[in-house]
Amino acid sequence: MEMHLQRLIPEFILLAMALAFLVVGFFIPKAASNGSRKTFGIVGILTALVSGASLFLPGTGTALFGMFIQDNVSVFFKGLFLIVLMFVLFTTIKYERELSQWKAEFYALLLFATVGFMFIASSSDFVSFYVALEFVAVTQYVLVAFRKETSDGVESGLKYLITGALSSGFLLYGISFIYGATGATGFTEVAAVVEAGSASNAFLLIGIGLVVIGITFKISALPFHVWAPDVYQGAPTPVAAFLAAGSKAAGFVILMRILFTALGSVKTEWMIFVAVISGATLIFGNLAAMPQKDIKRLIAYGGIGSAGYLLMAVASASSLGAGAVMFYLVVYSLSILAAFVSIVIVYNNEKSYLISAYTGLSQRSPLLAATLFISLLSMAGIPPLGGFIAKFYLIAAAVQSGLLVLAVIGVVMAIVAMYYYLLVIKSMYLRYPVNNEPIHIDGATRVVLYILNISIIFLGMYPGPLTDWVMDIATVLF
């Protein structure tokens, strides 16, 4: 095996620009003009585009002596991470006025975290995965607590750090058990030992359980879900969007690589365990979302419920389930990004994240109301939006694998999700605004909102090309 560093070109591009941001940031005062500050976001978006264009240059294969793999699955997820990064950078441009202690490091950290996500997507070894995961964790701890002048920011950062450290301990302990049982850390090597029946079964089962529990932190599923509502509420809003979309996708790509690729031959041992976590996460996330009054906390609990749906497909242990996870993550990311762009614009005018601030929004800004209407109903799984097709595939994967009880829980919780999302929509459309002043939306934001809305509707009405693609590349994991 060789280094094959050319397969890391997309990551190197982002790393180079992140380092450039750090250097340039030394020469720009904290009180820089809006133009100077927004330049970082624009350059970051262009860098993400260049990195995305380079994804197909190196070809498929391994690098870093087999610890890094570039295949269709990693290319798919890296493209998704770069799309999320671009929209989060745009959201940051709109949010900058709230960063009183502005520093160029904010943009650099977003790029660094995305590089970590991309390395996670290409990890083919427990060691490289853990190193990439901790790299991401450090950047996200700083991003969450970036508004250190506010008590909410510091509190959310501390909670995220403590929960993350605990989950990392579970994960590392689980990896050590798997290594003890198999004598290997590479996913293909572990798979070969397990399939041959040479692994210590008791140690292996303990390792699987601890690894799955450790990864639940990244995907905000039970038992490491408690950070999500407080962190979403206290973190800068672009960071909350970044965690909701990027971090969840990174957690699921590595979970699928570990369970499907490395441990696929013992799926009967972990299917029920994952299914139980899925059911508990579904029930808790959706029921806890119902009484929420803060829209960021509402989305956080809804995100916990979404993790339950995704785990449902993982528990199916099938290529249909893997493809359903990928399709759902695309639709969910677009819906989350559309919602958070709208939330930032409303907050800039109302200085509040309470759902009551959205009363009569349809009369003040029909586009913002329509965007939230589409994104929230998509997350609820209402046809003809992309979220409906995504949940249909997830539930179909569970039914195909005989997880009928879990599928029923998924259907019931979809109805619950409709209830709490419709409460926000009711406030926007069926109540009169307290403040009648129209909300101004600039041309660039309008274009972004139209792109997101059209994408969500298109994936609901014409999902065929994307579903065919993800179902095809899902076979790589088996």
C-alpha positions as CSV (number, residue, x, y, z in Angstrom):
1,M,0.0,0.0,0.0
2,E,1.1,3.5,-0.8
3,M,0.2,7.1,0.3
4,H,-1.6,8.1,-2.9
5,L,-2.0,11.7,-1.6
6,Q,-3.6,12.8,-4.8
7,R,-6.8,11.2,-3.5
8,L,-6.8,13.9,-0.8
9,I,-6.9,16.8,-3.1
10,P,-10.5,18.0,-2.1
11,E,-9.4,18.0,1.6
12,F,-6.1,19.8,0.9
13,I,-8.0,22.6,-0.9
14,L,-10.2,23.2,2.1
15,L,-7.3,22.9,4.5
16,A,-5.2,25.4,2.5
17,M,-8.0,28.0,2.6
18,A,-8.7,27.5,6.3
19,L,-5.0,28.1,7.1
20,A,-5.1,31.2,4.8
21,F,-8.1,32.5,6.7
22,L,-6.2,32.1,10.0
23,V,-3.2,34.0,8.6
24,V,-5.2,36.8,7.0
25,G,-7.3,37.1,10.1
26,F,-4.2,38.4,12.1
27,F,-4.2,41.5,9.9
28,I,-7.9,42.3,10.0
29,P,-9.2,44.1,13.1
30,K,-12.2,42.8,15.0
31,A,-14.1,45.9,14.1
32,A,-13.7,45.2,10.4
33,S,-16.2,46.5,7.9
34,N,-19.1,44.3,6.8
35,G,-17.6,44.1,3.4
36,S,-14.3,42.7,4.7
37,R,-16.0,40.2,6.9
38,K,-18.4,39.0,4.2
39,T,-15.4,38.4,1.9
40,F,-14.4,35.4,4.0
41,G,-17.8,33.8,3.5
42,I,-17.8,34.4,-0.2
43,V,-14.3,33.0,-0.6
44,G,-15.2,30.0,1.5
45,I,-18.2,29.3,-0.7
46,L,-16.0,29.5,-3.8
47,T,-13.4,27.2,-2.2
48,A,-16.1,24.7,-1.4
49,L,-17.1,24.7,-5.1
50,V,-13.5,24.1,-6.2
51,S,-13.2,21.3,-3.7
52,G,-16.4,19.8,-4.9
53,A,-15.2,20.0,-8.5
54,S,-12.0,18.1,-7.6
55,L,-13.8,15.2,-6.0
56,F,-13.8,13.2,-9.2
57,L,-10.2,14.0,-10.2
58,P,-8.2,11.4,-8.2
59,G,-10.4,8.4,-9.0
60,T,-11.4,5.6,-6.6
61,G,-9.0,3.6,-4.4
62,T,-7.2,3.8,-1.1
63,A,-4.7,6.2,0.4
64,L,-2.6,6.7,3.6
65,F,-1.6,3.0,3.6
66,G,-5.2,1.8,3.4
67,M,-6.6,3.9,6.2
68,F,-8.4,6.3,3.7
69,I,-10.7,5.1,1.0
70,Q,-12.2,7.1,-1.9
71,D,-15.2,5.3,-3.3
72,N,-18.7,6.3,-4.5
73,V,-20.1,6.4,-1.0
74,S,-17.4,8.8,0.2
75,V,-17.7,11.0,-2.9
76,F,-21.5,11.2,-2.3
77,F,-21.1,12.2,1.4
78,K,-18.3,14.7,0.7
79,G,-20.4,16.4,-1.9
80,L,-23.2,16.6,0.7
81,F,-20.8,18.1,3.3
82,L,-19.6,20.7,0.8
83,I,-23.2,21.7,-0.1
84,V,-24.0,22.0,3.6
85,L,-20.8,24.1,4.1
86,M,-21.8,26.5,1.3
87,F,-25.2,27.2,2.7
88,V,-23.9,27.5,6.3
89,L,-21.3,30.0,5.1
90,F,-24.1,32.0,3.4
91,T,-26.1,31.8,6.6
92,T,-23.1,33.1,8.5
93,I,-22.8,36.1,6.2
94,K,-26.4,37.0,7.2
95,Y,-25.7,36.3,10.9
96,E,-22.4,38.2,11.3
97,R,-23.9,41.2,13.0
98,E,-24.6,38.9,16.0
99,L,-20.9,38.0,16.4
100,S,-19.8,41.0,18.3
101,Q,-16.4,39.5,18.9
102,W,-15.9,38.7,15.2
103,K,-12.9,36.8,14.2
104,A,-11.8,35.2,10.9
105,E,-11.3,32.0,12.8
106,F,-15.1,31.4,12.7
107,Y,-14.9,30.7,8.9
108,A,-11.7,28.8,9.3
109,L,-13.2,26.5,11.9
110,L,-16.2,25.7,9.6
111,L,-13.7,24.7,6.9
112,F,-11.6,22.6,9.3
113,A,-14.7,20.8,10.6
114,T,-15.8,20.0,7.0
115,V,-12.4,18.5,6.3
116,G,-12.9,16.3,9.4
117,F,-16.3,15.3,8.1
118,M,-14.7,14.4,4.7
119,F,-12.0,12.3,6.4
120,I,-14.7,10.5,8.4
121,A,-16.5,9.6,5.2
122,S,-13.3,8.1,3.8
123,S,-12.2,6.3,6.9
124,S,-11.6,2.6,6.4
125,D,-9.9,2.0,9.7
126,F,-10.9,2.5,13.3
127,V,-7.8,4.5,14.1
128,S,-8.2,7.0,11.2
129,F,-11.9,7.3,12.0
130,Y,-11.3,8.1,15.7
131,V,-8.6,10.7,14.9
132,A,-10.9,12.4,12.3
133,L,-13.8,12.3,14.8
134,E,-11.7,14.0,17.5
135,F,-10.5,16.6,15.1
136,V,-14.1,17.5,14.2
137,A,-15.1,17.5,17.9
138,V,-12.4,20.0,18.9
139,T,-13.5,22.4,16.1
140,Q,-17.2,22.1,17.0
141,Y,-16.6,22.7,20.7
142,V,-15.0,26.0,19.8
143,L,-17.8,26.9,17.3
144,V,-20.6,26.1,19.8
145,A,-19.0,28.3,22.5
146,F,-17.9,31.0,20.0
147,R,-20.2,33.7,21.5
148,K,-18.3,33.5,24.8
149,E,-19.8,36.9,25.9
150,T,-23.2,35.2,26.4
151,S,-24.0,32.8,29.2
152,D,-26.0,30.6,26.8
153,G,-23.0,30.2,24.5
154,V,-20.7,29.2,27.3
155,E,-23.2,26.8,28.9
156,S,-24.0,25.1,25.6
157,G,-20.3,24.8,24.8
158,L,-19.6,23.2,28.2
159,K,-22.5,20.7,27.9
160,Y,-21.3,19.8,24.4
161,L,-17.8,19.3,25.6
162,I,-18.7,17.1,28.6
163,T,-21.2,14.9,26.6
164,G,-18.7,14.6,23.7
165,A,-15.9,13.6,26.0
166,L,-18.0,10.9,27.6
167,S,-19.2,9.6,24.3
168,S,-15.6,9.5,23.0
169,G,-14.7,7.4,26.0
170,F,-17.4,4.9,25.1
171,L,-16.3,4.9,21.5
172,L,-12.6,4.3,22.3
173,Y,-13.4,1.6,24.8
174,G,-15.6,-0.1,22.2
175,I,-12.8,0.1,19.5
176,S,-10.4,-1.5,22.0
177,F,-12.8,-4.4,22.6
178,I,-13.2,-4.9,18.8
179,Y,-9.4,-4.8,18.4
180,G,-9.0,-7.3,21.2
181,A,-11.5,-9.6,19.6
182,T,-10.2,-9.5,16.1
183,G,-6.6,-8.2,16.3
184,A,-7.3,-5.7,13.6
185,T,-8.4,-2.1,13.2
186,G,-9.0,-1.9,9.4
187,F,-12.6,-2.4,8.4
188,T,-11.9,-5.0,5.7
189,E,-9.5,-6.9,8.0
190,V,-12.0,-6.9,10.9
191,A,-14.7,-8.1,8.4
192,A,-12.4,-11.0,7.3
193,V,-11.7,-12.1,10.9
194,V,-15.3,-11.9,12.0
195,E,-16.6,-13.7,8.9
196,A,-14.0,-16.5,9.4
197,G,-15.4,-17.0,13.0
198,S,-12.0,-16.3,14.6
199,A,-13.2,-13.4,16.7
200,S,-13.9,-13.6,20.4
201,N,-17.7,-13.4,20.4
202,A,-18.2,-11.9,23.9
203,F,-15.6,-9.2,23.4
204,L,-16.9,-8.4,19.9
205,L,-20.5,-7.9,21.1
206,I,-19.3,-5.6,23.9
207,G,-17.3,-3.6,21.4
208,I,-20.2,-3.3,19.0
209,G,-22.5,-2.0,21.7
210,L,-20.0,0.5,23.0
211,V,-19.2,1.8,19.5
212,V,-22.8,2.2,18.5
213,I,-23.5,4.0,21.8
214,G,-20.5,6.3,21.2
215,I,-21.6,7.3,17.7
216,T,-25.1,8.2,19.0
217,F,-23.5,11.4,20.2
218,K,-22.8,12.6,16.6
219,I,-26.2,11.6,15.4
220,S,-28.1,13.0,18.5
221,A,-29.7,9.7,19.3
222,L,-30.4,8.1,22.6
223,P,-28.6,7.8,25.0
224,F,-26.2,10.7,24.0
225,H,-29.0,13.1,22.8
226,V,-29.2,15.4,25.7
227,W,-26.8,18.0,24.3
228,A,-28.8,18.8,21.2
229,P,-31.6,21.1,22.5
230,D,-29.4,23.2,24.7
231,V,-26.6,23.4,22.1
232,Y,-28.9,24.3,19.3
233,Q,-30.4,27.0,21.4
234,G,-27.1,28.5,22.7
235,A,-24.8,28.1,19.8
236,P,-24.6,30.6,16.9
237,T,-27.4,29.8,14.5
238,P,-25.2,28.8,11.6
239,V,-23.4,26.4,13.9
240,A,-26.7,24.9,14.9
241,A,-27.5,24.3,11.2
242,F,-24.0,22.9,10.7
243,L,-24.5,20.4,13.5
244,A,-28.0,19.5,12.4
245,A,-27.0,18.7,8.8
246,G,-23.3,18.0,8.6
247,S,-22.6,16.3,12.0
248,K,-25.6,13.9,11.6
249,A,-24.5,12.9,8.1
250,A,-20.9,12.2,9.2
251,G,-22.2,10.1,12.1
252,F,-24.3,7.9,9.8
253,V,-21.8,7.3,7.1
254,I,-19.3,6.0,9.6
255,L,-22.0,4.0,11.4
256,M,-22.9,2.3,8.1
257,R,-19.3,1.6,7.2
258,I,-18.7,0.0,10.6
259,L,-21.9,-2.0,10.8
260,F,-22.4,-2.9,7.2
261,T,-18.8,-3.3,6.0
262,A,-16.8,-4.3,9.0
263,L,-19.5,-6.2,11.0
264,G,-22.0,-7.1,8.3
265,S,-21.5,-10.9,8.9
266,V,-22.8,-10.6,12.5
267,K,-25.7,-8.4,11.7
268,T,-28.1,-10.6,13.6
269,E,-26.2,-9.7,16.7
270,W,-26.6,-5.9,16.4
271,M,-29.9,-5.5,14.4
272,I,-32.2,-5.7,17.4
273,F,-29.9,-3.5,19.5
274,V,-29.9,-0.7,16.9
275,A,-33.7,-1.2,16.4
276,V,-34.3,-0.6,20.1
277,I,-32.2,2.6,20.1
278,S,-34.2,3.6,17.0
279,G,-37.6,3.1,18.6
280,A,-36.6,4.9,21.8
281,T,-35.1,7.8,19.9
282,L,-38.2,8.1,17.7
283,I,-40.6,8.2,20.6
284,F,-38.6,10.5,22.8
285,G,-37.6,13.0,20.1
286,N,-41.1,13.5,18.7
287,L,-42.9,13.6,22.0
288,A,-40.4,16.0,23.6
289,A,-40.8,18.4,20.6
290,M,-44.5,18.9,21.2
291,P,-44.4,21.4,24.1
292,Q,-41.4,23.5,22.8
293,K,-41.8,27.3,22.5
294,D,-38.3,28.0,21.0
295,I,-38.0,27.1,17.3
296,K,-34.4,26.1,17.6
297,R,-35.2,23.7,20.4
298,L,-38.2,22.4,18.4
299,I,-35.9,21.6,15.5
300,A,-33.4,20.0,17.8
301,Y,-36.0,17.6,19.2
302,G,-37.3,17.0,15.7
303,G,-33.7,16.2,14.7
304,I,-33.5,13.6,17.5
305,G,-36.7,12.0,16.0
306,S,-35.0,12.1,12.5
307,A,-32.1,10.2,13.9
308,G,-34.6,7.5,15.0
309,Y,-35.9,7.2,11.5
310,L,-32.3,6.9,10.1
311,L,-31.4,4.3,12.7
312,M,-34.5,2.4,11.5
313,A,-33.0,2.0,8.1
314,V,-29.6,1.1,9.6
315,A,-31.3,-1.6,11.7
316,S,-32.7,-3.1,8.4
317,A,-29.1,-4.0,7.5
318,S,-29.9,-3.9,3.8
319,S,-28.8,-2.0,0.7
320,L,-32.3,-0.5,0.5
321,G,-31.8,0.8,4.0
322,A,-28.4,2.2,3.2
323,G,-29.8,4.0,0.1
324,A,-32.7,5.3,2.1
325,V,-30.3,6.8,4.7
326,M,-28.4,8.6,1.9
327,F,-31.6,9.9,0.2
328,Y,-33.1,11.0,3.6
329,L,-29.9,12.9,4.6
330,V,-30.0,14.9,1.3
331,V,-33.6,15.9,1.8
332,Y,-33.2,16.5,5.5
333,S,-30.1,18.7,5.0
334,L,-31.9,20.8,2.4
335,S,-34.9,21.2,4.7
336,I,-32.8,22.1,7.7
337,L,-30.7,24.6,5.8
338,A,-33.9,26.2,4.4
339,A,-35.4,26.5,7.9
340,F,-32.2,28.0,9.4
341,V,-31.7,30.6,6.7
342,S,-35.3,31.7,7.4
343,I,-34.7,31.6,11.1
344,V,-31.7,33.9,10.8
345,I,-33.6,36.4,8.7
346,V,-36.5,36.5,11.1
347,Y,-34.1,36.8,14.1
348,N,-32.3,39.8,12.5
349,N,-35.7,41.6,12.6
350,E,-37.3,40.2,15.8
351,K,-34.3,39.4,18.0
352,S,-36.2,36.3,19.2
353,Y,-36.2,32.6,18.5
354,L,-39.6,32.1,20.2
355,I,-42.3,30.6,18.0
356,S,-44.5,33.6,18.9
357,A,-42.1,35.8,16.9
358,Y,-43.4,34.0,13.7
359,T,-47.0,35.1,14.3
360,G,-48.5,36.4,11.1
361,L,-45.2,35.9,9.2
362,S,-47.1,35.2,6.0
363,Q,-48.3,38.8,5.9
364,R,-44.9,40.3,6.6
365,S,-42.8,38.0,4.3
366,P,-44.7,35.5,2.1
367,L,-41.3,34.0,0.9
368,L,-40.0,33.3,4.4
369,A,-43.3,31.8,5.5
370,A,-43.5,29.7,2.4
371,T,-39.9,28.5,3.0
372,L,-40.6,27.5,6.6
373,F,-43.9,25.9,5.4
374,I,-42.1,23.7,2.9
375,S,-39.1,22.8,5.0
376,L,-41.1,22.0,8.2
377,L,-43.7,19.9,6.2
378,S,-40.8,18.1,4.5
379,M,-39.3,17.2,7.8
380,A,-42.7,16.0,8.9
381,G,-43.0,13.8,5.9
382,I,-45.9,15.4,4.0
383,P,-46.4,14.7,0.3
384,P,-45.5,15.8,-2.3
385,L,-42.3,17.0,-0.6
386,G,-39.0,15.2,-0.5
387,G,-39.4,14.3,3.1
388,F,-42.3,12.1,2.3
389,I,-40.4,10.0,-0.2
390,A,-37.5,9.8,2.2
391,K,-39.5,8.5,5.1
392,F,-41.3,6.1,2.8
393,Y,-38.0,4.5,1.9
394,L,-36.9,4.3,5.5
395,I,-40.1,2.6,6.6
396,A,-40.1,0.3,3.6
397,A,-36.5,-0.8,4.5
398,A,-37.7,-1.7,8.0
399,V,-40.7,-3.6,6.7
400,Q,-38.6,-5.5,4.2
401,S,-36.3,-6.7,7.1
402,G,-39.2,-7.7,9.3
403,L,-39.0,-4.8,11.7
404,L,-42.8,-4.3,11.7
405,V,-43.1,-2.9,15.2
406,L,-40.4,-0.3,14.5
407,A,-42.2,0.6,11.2
408,V,-45.5,1.1,13.1
409,I,-43.7,3.3,15.6
410,G,-42.2,5.3,12.7
411,V,-45.7,5.9,11.1
412,V,-47.2,6.9,14.4
413,M,-44.4,9.3,15.2
414,A,-44.7,10.9,11.7
415,I,-48.3,11.9,12.7
416,V,-46.9,13.4,15.9
417,A,-44.3,15.3,14.0
418,M,-47.1,16.8,11.8
419,Y,-48.8,18.1,14.9
420,Y,-45.9,20.1,16.3
421,Y,-44.7,21.4,13.0
422,L,-48.2,22.4,12.0
423,L,-48.4,24.5,15.2
424,V,-45.6,26.8,13.8
425,I,-47.4,26.9,10.4
426,K,-50.7,27.8,12.1
427,S,-48.9,30.7,13.9
428,M,-47.5,32.0,10.6
429,Y,-50.7,31.7,8.5
430,L,-53.7,31.9,10.7
431,R,-52.8,34.6,13.2
432,Y,-52.3,38.4,12.8
433,P,-48.8,39.8,13.3
434,V,-48.0,41.9,16.3
435,N,-45.6,43.9,14.1
436,N,-46.9,44.7,10.7
437,E,-43.6,46.0,9.3
438,P,-42.5,43.9,6.2
439,I,-39.3,41.9,6.5
440,H,-36.8,42.9,3.8
441,I,-35.0,40.1,1.9
442,D,-32.1,40.9,-0.4
443,G,-31.7,39.5,-3.8
444,A,-29.1,36.9,-2.9
445,T,-31.1,35.5,0.0
446,R,-34.2,35.2,-2.3
447,V,-32.2,33.2,-4.8
448,V,-30.9,30.9,-2.0
449,L,-34.4,30.4,-0.6
450,Y,-35.8,29.6,-4.1
451,I,-33.1,27.1,-4.8
452,L,-33.8,25.3,-1.5
453,N,-37.5,25.3,-1.9
454,I,-37.4,24.1,-5.5
455,S,-35.0,21.3,-4.5
456,I,-37.2,20.0,-1.7
457,I,-40.3,20.0,-4.0
458,F,-38.4,18.5,-6.9
459,L,-37.1,15.6,-4.8
460,G,-40.6,14.9,-3.7
461,M,-42.2,14.9,-7.2
462,Y,-39.3,13.5,-9.2
463,P,-37.0,11.5,-6.8
464,G,-36.1,8.8,-9.4
465,P,-32.6,10.0,-10.5
466,L,-31.3,10.5,-7.0
467,T,-32.9,7.4,-5.5
468,D,-31.6,5.2,-8.4
469,W,-28.1,6.7,-7.8
470,V,-28.0,6.2,-4.1
471,M,-29.4,2.7,-4.3
472,D,-26.7,1.8,-6.7
473,I,-23.8,3.2,-4.7
474,A,-25.2,1.7,-1.5
475,T,-24.1,-1.7,-2.6
476,V,-20.5,-0.6,-2.1
477,L,-21.0,-0.9,1.7
478,F,-21.9,-4.6,1.5
